[in-house]
């Protein structure tokens, strides 16, 4: 199943990948990584780079079946993943490990569809611009290439549901630390768990995960913590700042980013896991507050409150939460999420119908888009009041209710995941900020936290609030 040529042979061959590697100094560190990944003979310079980036002393003696790249932004990770995908797909023969009619899949998973298209463009260029490889293409689709050797190179946005059922000869995960989390509490682990069974019947199937680092949690951090700097460990972990891997990136760009936000720049450019970010609330505490109902019907004589998290309809959801106080316990009765894309006026109409069900003529929310929300709700005889607190302050009010179990949440997995994934980070001036991680949303969590603000005792007996009667 091994290739007749090595990946470095292919990189040096003018008829293969050499046109993309014209500047040796720019690619020196990546050549060292490829030598380590496939256990190729290293020069003294490559060995020094390998030792610096892995914390190991002895070079590997066997090709890696699992490797983790922890590198800064613009280091070249996505292109190297595409290169490995094409090399593994075109130069290895997996057919004797496949059932009749089965295809081996080189599976590339990116954070979202946009990032997947970036990698697909790299793959398309590497395949179609090289006549020898172009002859292997039997069929090209919007997200895949079927090759004549029973291998398919296929690109997916991050999802555990769509990555099951393949015979995976290689899995390459891009920006794994930033996989979206709305539908899963642990999307990186869930995707890895979905992929690994598909690799079980393919000897030497390769798992290669690459990402800029983020918080000290998740699969990337776990791999670094367990395997970095350990000679003889079969799992290779390679950590390097941007300019180590790509010296063409200007130091001035990195210096400017460091001046603006040192903690962010250390992760983005220097490949250091962030120590200023921690989880906001324990999942166990949140799940202890969940009732086994999706929505509660309105009850006569109950005073209800609502909070709306508006959106323009292009990316974020518009969400409305309705709840009431039962003694000192905040009960969430209804959550209505209109997911993008949508027409904002139609979304307001749908929320107005929900508010009417609970006989509410007032809703609170943030100051989104100036007067648009106020005017749009007024057209439907609903007063839209601006919340006194910002998002971080609302989350601060939510935390003690969760920890004291004085909130009863609905059985709404997306809302629960959003609350559990909230992060507390220290910003300039020593203040704490609470928000969602990158590539995620907190619209449902924000609406629930908003209920905490508008049901505080200070406001709970405001005459503007409506009763169901």
N, C-alpha and C positions, 0 to 999 in steps of 0.2 A: 504493500500500500504506500510505500515511501516514494517520493518524487525522484526522478532521474537527475534533475538539476536542483541545486539548493536555491533558496530564496535570494541569497546574495549573488549567486551566479545569474539569476534572472534580472536582478537590479543592475548588474554590470553589462548585460547583453544589450547591444545596440538595437537588436531586433525585438527586444522585449521591453523592459521597464527603464532602461538607461536614460531615455529622453526626459524622464521626470526627476532624475537624480544628477543633474549636470553640475551642481555646485557641491563638491565633496565636503567642504567645511560645514555647510548647512545641515547635511544629513549624517554627519559622523556619529552622533549619539544614537540616531535611529538605526544605523547599521549595527552598532554594538548591541542594541536591544534585539534586533532580528537574529543576530548570532546567538544571543543567549536563549531566545525563544525556541530556536531549532537546534540548540546544542552544537553550533558550528565552531570551528577553530577560530580563536580570537587573536588579533594582533596585540602587542603590548599596550597600545593606545586604547584599543577596544576593551581590554581587560580592566584598565584603570577606570574607564567610564562605567563599566559593569559594576565594579566594586563600589564606586561612589554612589551609584543609583540604586543598588540593591542592599547595601550594607553587608554584603557577603565577601568572602575572600577567594574561594575556589569556584572556577567556572562550572556550569552545569555539564553533566555527562550524558544526559538524556533529554530529548525534546520535551518541552513542557506540555502537559495536557490541560493545565489551568494556569493562567497568568493574569495579573492585575496591574494595569497602568495607572499610576496616580501622577498626573502631569498638569501643569498650568494651562491656562487658556492660550489658544493659538500655537500650541506646541506641535501640532500636526497629527493628533491622535486619530481623527476621523479618516484622514487619507491613509494612514498606516493600517487601520482596520480594513479599509477598502482593498488595499494592496494584499493583505493577508487573505481576505476573502477570495480574491481572484486567483491567487497562487494556490490556495488549498482546493479551490473548485476546479481548476484547470490542470494541475500537475499531479494530482493524486488520483488513484483508481480505487474506488470504494465498492465496486459492483459485486464482488464476491461476498460482501457482508449485507447485501440487500436482497429482499424477497423478490420473486418475479413481479415485474411491473412497478416495483417501489423505486423511488428516487431518493438519493441522499441530498440533504438540504444544508447549505451554508446559510445559517440564519443570522441576519444582522438586525439588531433591535436598537432603535433610537428613542429619545425622549418623546418625540412627537412627529407628526407627519412632515413638518417643515424640515426638521433635522434629518429625517429619513431620506428626503429628497436630495439633500446635500450629499449624503453618502452614496446614494444611487447614481448621482451624476459622476462621482469619482469612478465608480465601478463601470459605468457605461463607457467612460473615456478609456479606461485601462483595457477593456475588452474590445471595443470597436475600433480603436486607433492602432491596434496591433494585428496585422493580417493573420498571423498564425493563430491568435486566440479568437478572432472574429469568426473563423471557420467552424469553431466549436458551437456557436450560438444556433440553436434550433428554433427558439422562439423567444421573443421579448414582450413582456407585458408592462403595465404601469409600475409594477413594483418587483419584478423578478426577471431573471434570465434562465431559461432552460438550456442546458448544455448537452452535447451529444454523448457525453460519458455518463449519463444518468445522474447528473448533479444539477441542482437548481440553486442559484444564488438569489436569495429572497430577502427583502427589507421590510420590517414591520415597525410601526410605532409601539411603544411599550404597553404591553397588555398580556397578562397571564392567560387570558381566555383564548387569544388568537395564536399562541405559540405552542399549543399542545398538538399531539398526534403526528409529529414529524419524525423521520429518521434523521437525526441531526448529526452531521459529520463535523460541523464546527458551529459554534455560537459566539458571536461577537457583539458585545453590548456597549453602546456608546453613551457616555455621560450617565452612568448607572447611579451615581449619587443624586441625580436630579429627576429620577423617574416620577411621574405624577402619582399622587396619593389619594385622590378623592374617593376612588372606589376600592381602595385597599389600604390597610394600615401599614403593610410592609411590602410595597410593590416590587422592590428589588429581590427580596427573598422569594416572593410568590412566583416571579418570572423564572428565577433560577430553579425553583422546585418544579415548574412546568417543563423546563427544557431538559433537565438532567436525565429523566427516564428515556428520552428520545436519543440520548447519546450512549446508553448502556450497551447496545449491541454493536457499536462501531469501535473497534480497537483504536486507541490513540486519538479518538475524537477530541477536538480542542475547544476549550472555553477561554475566551479572551475578553476581559472586561476593562474598559477604559473610562476615565472620568477626571475632571477637576475635583479636588476634595471639597467637602462641605463640613457638616457637623460631625462630632465624634460618635456616630451611630450608623447603623445600616451595614449592608454587606461589604461596601468598600472599606469602611473603617475596620470592620471585623477581620477582613482578609489582611489588611496592613498590620493590625495588632497581633495577629496569630502567626504570620508567615514572614514578615519583613526582617531581613538581616539574619536569616537562619540558613547556614550552609547545609546542603543536602536535602532541604525541604523540597518536595516535588511541586509545590505551589510557588510560582515565581511572582514576587511583588517588586515592581520597578517604580520608584518615586523620584521625580525630577522637576525642578522649576522650568518655566517656559523657555528661558534663554539657554538652558542646558541642552534642550531638545531642538530648539529653533533659534539660533543666535541672530537671525535676521530681524527678530522683533526688537524694536527700539527700547533701550534702557530708559529713555526719557518718558515713554508711555507708562512704564511700570512705576517709575519714580513719581509721576503725577498721580497715578492711582493710589499709591501708598500715602501720599500727602493728603488726599481726600479722605481715605478710609483705610487705615493701616490693617485692621483685622480682615476686611474683605480682600484687600490686595494680597495679603499673605496667602490666602487660600486660592485666589484667582490666578495669581502669577507665580507664587513661590511654592505652590503645592503643599501647603501646610494645613492640616485639619484645624478648623476653627474651635477655639476654646471659649469664645464669648457667646456661644449659642447653647442653650439647654432646653430640654422639654418643658412645657408649661404645666402639664397635668398628667398624672398616671392614667393609663387606660383602665386599670382595674377600678379606679375611683369613678371614672365616667360610666363604665358599664354597670356599676352598682346602682346608678341613678336611673337606669333605663327600665321603663315599663314595657310589657309585651303588647303594646297597641301602636298602630300606625297613626291614628287620629281619634280624638275624643269629640263626641257630639256636643253641641251647645246644651246647657242646662238652664232652665228658667231660674231667674233670681240670682244668677252669677254675674259678677262684674268682670268683664274681660278687658285685656289690654293687647296692643299689637305693636310690633316694630317691623319696619320695612327696610330692606337693604336694596336700594334701587340699582339699575344698570341701564346702559344705553342699548343693550341687546347684541353687541358684536362679540364680546368675549366672556364677560361674567354673567352669572345668573342673576335674575331678580327674585328676591325671596321675601316672604312675609311670614312672621311667626305670631301666633295668637296664644295667649295664656291667661291664667288667673291665679290669684293667691288663695290657698287653702290654709288658713291660719298663717304660719310663717313659711310655708312651703310653696315655692313657685311651680305651678303645674303647666307644662307646655301642652296645649290642646291641639294645635294644628301647625303644620309647616307646609307652605306652598312654594315650590321652586319652579320657576320658568327658566329653562336652560337655553343658553344662546345657541344659535342666533334666533332672535325674535323681534317682532314689532313692539316698541316700547308702549305705545298706546294700548295695544291689545293686552299686553302684560298688566298694565295698570287696571284695565277693565276686569281681568281675571282676579286680581287681588281685591278689587272693590267688591266683587261678588262674594269672596271669602269673608271679607269684613262685614258685609251685609248679613251673612249667615249667623254671625255672632253679635249682630245689632250694634256694630261699632261704627261711629261716625268720625273717629280720630285715629290716626296712626303716627307714630314717631319714626324718624329716620335721620340719616346724615344729610349734609348740605350738598348732595350730589347735583351737579349741573344747574347751579343757580336756582332760578324760579321754576324750572320745568316741572319738577315733581309736585311742587305746591299747586301750580296751575292745573296740571293734569288730574290730580286727585280732586281739586275743587270742582272741576267740571262734572264730577260724579258725587258731589255733595259730601266729600270727605275732607277733613282738615288734616294736612300734612305738616306736622310740627318738627322742627329741627331738634335733634338730641343735644342735651347740654354737654355730654361727654364725648371724647373721641374714642376710636376703636380700642386702643390699648386700655383706656380707663374702664370701658365696658367689660373687657376681658378680666380685668382685676376684680370687678364685682362678681363675675361668674365663678371664679376659682373657689372662694369660700363656700358658695352654695354647693358646688360639686363635692368638696372635701367633707362638708357637714351633712351631705345627703338631704339638703333642703331644696332640691330641685328634682322634678320628675320629668325625665326626658322621654320622647317618643322612640319607638323602635325604628329608627331611620339610619341605616348604615352609613350613608354619605355624611350625614350630620355628625354622627359619632366619630367617624374618621377625621373629619375636619377639626373637631374639638381636640382630639388626641394628638394631631400633628402640629398644633400651634407651638410656636417657639418664643422663648423669652431671650432677648439679646440685649447686650449692653451697648448703647450708642454713645456718641460724643457727649461729654459733660457728665458721664456716669449714670445717665438715666436708663431705665429699662424700657424696652419697646416689645410689645407682643404682637405677633403677626404670623401669617402663614409662610411656609417655606417656598422657595422658587418653584415655578411650574405647577403650582397648586392653587386652590381657591379656599376662601373661608366665608363665603356668602351665607351659608346655613348657620355656621358657628356665630357669625356676627349678628344675625337676626335673633338667635337665642340669647346671646349676651345682651343685646339691646333690650330684651324683655326684662332682664335683671335691673337695668337702669330705670325703665318706666314703671316698674312695680315696686320701687323702693317706697318705704313708708312715707317719705317726704312727698311723694306724688300720688300715692295709692288712693287718696280720697279727694283728688281733684274733681271738681264738679263737671269738667268737660268729658270725663270718662263715661262710657255708656254701659248700661245694664241690659242683660237679656231678660225679657219679661214676657 
